[in-house]
């Protein structure tokens, strides 16, 4: 399954919507996806969203869609 992870680049500052970034990761569950990002980055995770069906197809059409591997 593919998840979209919304995050802030640092845990030092308060989250601001304008500074929210996202990455795409393949994992067995949202818990596993969150753990992979937490273990391999200094990011402050805001939300983990499962992508499937037409939502996944829409995201894949985006030029910035690349799966992150750890």
HELIX and SHEET records of a PDB file:
HELIX    1   1 UNK A   17  UNK A   19  5                                   3    
HELIX    2   2 UNK A   30  UNK A   40  1                                  11    
HELIX    3   3 UNK A   53  UNK A   61  1                                   9    
SHEET    1   A 3 UNK A  21  UNK A  26  0                                        
SHEET    2   A 3 UNK A   2  UNK A   8 -1                                        
SHEET    3   A 3 UNK A  44  UNK A  51 -1                                        
END                                                                             
